[in-house]
Amino acid sequence: MSQVTLRGAVKHYGEVVALETLDLDIEEGEFLTLLGPSGCGKTTTLRLVAGFIDPTAGQILIDGEDVTGMPPQKRQIGMVFQDYALFPHLTIGENVGFGLKERGASKAHIRERVSELLELVHLPGVENRYPVELSGGQQQRVALARAVAFPPRVLLMDEPLGALDLKLREAMQFELRRIQQELKITTIYVTHDQHEAMTMSDRIAVMNLGKLIQLDTAHEIYTRPKTKFVADFVGKINFLPGTMIVDEGDWGMVKIAKNNIRVPKSSSAKLSGEVTVALRPEHLLIGAAGSNEANGHNAIQGKIIDRIFAGNLMHVSVQVGDDTQLMLEVKPSDDIPGDGATVDVHWAPEHVVLLTE
């Protein structure tokens, strides 16, 4: 296990800024996910740690050792790629033991280590088969076993589940997390899939346009996003533009259309002017219009315009202004009025996320 540190890491390709100044500390044994859309800088960050590219400025350190100018093969890095990159002409045993053989390990040690790792990834007894004879999920597990055969200081994974179907991808998320925890290897994982990041990570680094926007646990990022970008990228959310009209210490009052909405403040700084109220769909409830069912909740009146059945959930859209809709998640068994009905959408004030950027 090793700590990984990026200090003032910058990467330019000519005039194109792939990564702005990045300071990032990854703890020993941590599973850190770099999350963001295409072009956000996450793969650039991974490639800098791996040594596949050199930074324009800044340092890369592993356990305090400056590895900035060190070639990849000397960094003791394990790498798992999206396309698995298994050698098709080698057996599974030969693939897993490849790195050990290159380092001069004995045949007996290689056999023992290969057997141990195939047990770890739940693929015992496939040593003599070839990659083409395995499914995509099995090949991914073989790629992981190969990456950790010679214990790396750091394990890097670049969207390793992107080529798998949904059910297999979800199953592999738990498998990869289980293996990482058993091996206790510091892991940096790259994905654009927010569900994948939240399922697997100790912490998530949300990136955009070459910048680190927020670094936190999945729970904090979901419940307390620092920016509108983070709130929108991680999970479903509704945004309501408003104006802060009252500041009451930890609470404020925001005017949205003709409604005054009580909100918690996201920081101790005094807020005024234009703000955005963000609401997760699962926190919104539907009540009869003007029925006073809110019981102290905030409420906005609107009209039901659509519903979509999604198995265990029903997505209900409510028009609450000329250009504003709220999306709610309810149970299909809930008694929801029909399309065109006027209703109150209400929610507890503490569920509001208040954003100023």
Residue, then its C-alpha position, 0 to 999 in steps of 0.5 A: m500500500s502507498q500514498v499518492t500525491l499530486r502537487g501542482a500537477v499541470k498538463h498542456y497539449g500546446e494551447v489546450v489545457a488538459l489539466e489545471t493545477l491539481d493538488l491531490d492526496i490519496e491515502e494509503g489503502e484508499f479507493l479513490t474515484l476520478l469522476g467526470p464527463s469526457g474531457c474533464g481531466k480524469t484520464t490525464t490524471l491517471r496517466l500522469v500517475a502511471g507515467f504514460i505522460d509527463p506533466t507540464a509542471g508539478q510533481i507526482l509522488i508515491d510514498g513521498e518519492d518523487v516519481t515525476g521523471m520515472p518510467p512506468q515500469k519502475r513505478q510498481i504500478g498495476m494497470v487495468f484497462q477498459d479493453y482488458a489487454l489480455f494476450p490472446h496467444l497465452t493461457i489464463g495462467e500465462n497471462v496472470g503470471f506474465g509479470l512474475k515471469e518477466r521479473g524472474a520468479s520461479k515456476a513454482h512461485i508463479r504456479e502458486r501465485v496464479s492459483e491464489l489469485l484465480e481463487l481470489v477473483h472466483l475463477p479457480g481452475v481456468e489456468n489452461r483456458y484462453p481469453v477467448e474462452l471466457s466471458g467479458g466479466q471473467q476476462q476483466r477479473v483475469a486482467l485484475a489478477r494479472a495487474v496485482a500478481f506482482p503486488p503493485r504499490v498503486l492499482l490504476m483502473d481506467e473505466p474497466l467496466g465500460a464494455l460490460d452490460l448493465k447487470l454484469r457491470e453492477a456485479m463486477q462493481f462489488e467484485l472489484r471492491r471486494i478484491q481491493q479491500e482484501l488486498k488493501i491496495t491503494t486504488i485510483y479508479v476512473t469512470h464517468d458513471q456516477h452510480e459506479a463511483m458512489t457504489m465503490s469509492d471511499r472518496i470521489a474526486v469530481m472533475n470538470l474542464g481540467k479542474l478538481i471541483q469537489l473531493d469528498t465521500a459519496h454521501e457528502i457529494y450527493t447530499r451537500p454538492k458544492t456547485k450546480f455542476v456537481a449537483d447535476f452530475v451526481g444523481k437526478i436533481n431539480f433546480l429552482p432559480g430564486t432570490m434570497i430575501v431573508d438571512e436568518g443565521d443558519w436559515g434563509m428565505v428564498k423567493i421563487a416566483k410567488n412562493n417564499i421557501r425556507v432553506p438551510k444555508s450551505s455556508s456561514a457566509k451571508l447570502s443575498g441576491e440570486v441563488t439556486v434551490a436544488l431538490r432531489p426527486e426522492h425528497l418531494l411529495i405530492g398533496a392535494a392543492g391547498s389542502n395544508e398537508a405540508n405540515g410545515h413543509n415548503a410547498i409550490q403549486g403545480k400541474i401534473i403533466d407526465r408520468i413514466f413507469a420505471g419498475n420500482l419507481m414512478h417518475v412524475s413531472v409537475q409544471v410549477g412555472d412557465d419554464t419550470q418543471l419538478m420531477l418526483e420519484v414515487k412508488p407505483s402503488d401511491d395514489i397520485p392524481g391523474d395528468g392535468a390535476t393541480v397539486d401541491v409539491h412539498w418537501a422538508p426545508e432541511h432537504v433543500v440544497l442551496l447553491t450560489e455557483 
